[in-house]
């Protein structure tokens, strides 16, 4: 991660509920480098996109320990 972190401008993320992926480690590393880019949710379409964004925001903040 440290070798390429200066080149990271966007992160493509799948479902945050997948426990086998080290989300907390990734989000902590992004925070540690003061990541100012974009995170894209690579997930299926939803009929309620606002609800999905709130879900992602909540999980993202939980993984940050906020």
N, C-alpha and C positions, 0 to 999 in steps of 0.2 A: 504494500500500500504506500509506504513512504517513498518508494522509487517513482511512483506515478502520480502522487497526490497533487502536484503542481499542475497537472494536465487535466484534472477532473473538473468539468464544467457542468455536467449533467449526469444524473443517475437515473437509470430505469429500474423501477422496483415492481416486484410482483406482489401478490397478496401478503399483507403484513401479519396475518394470522398464522402463517406457516411457521411453526415452531422449529423446524429443522434448519432454518436459515438463521445465521447469527445477526439478526437485525440490530440488537443492542450494540454489538461490536461495531457494525458499520456506521450507525448513527452517531455513536460516540467518536469514531474516527473522523467523520465529517465535521462534527462540532469542534473537535480538537484542531482542525486545520482552518477553522473559520469559513467553512464552505458557504459560498454566496451564490451558488448556481441553482439549478432547478432539479427537482425530483419528479419524475414522470411515473404515474401509476399504470403499469401494463396489466390491466384487468378488463374483464368483459364489460360491455355497455350496461348501463343501469337506467331504469325508468325514473330513478330519483337521484340524480347526480349530486345534488346538494347534500343529501344524507350520506352518500359515499365519501364526499370530501370531508365532512365532519368526522366520519369514522376514521379516515386516514389521519386526519389532524390529531384526533384523540390518541390513536395508537402511536403515532410518531412522537407525541409529547410524552406518552407513558414510557416509551423506550429511551427517551432522553432523561427520564427521572423527574419530569416536571409535574 
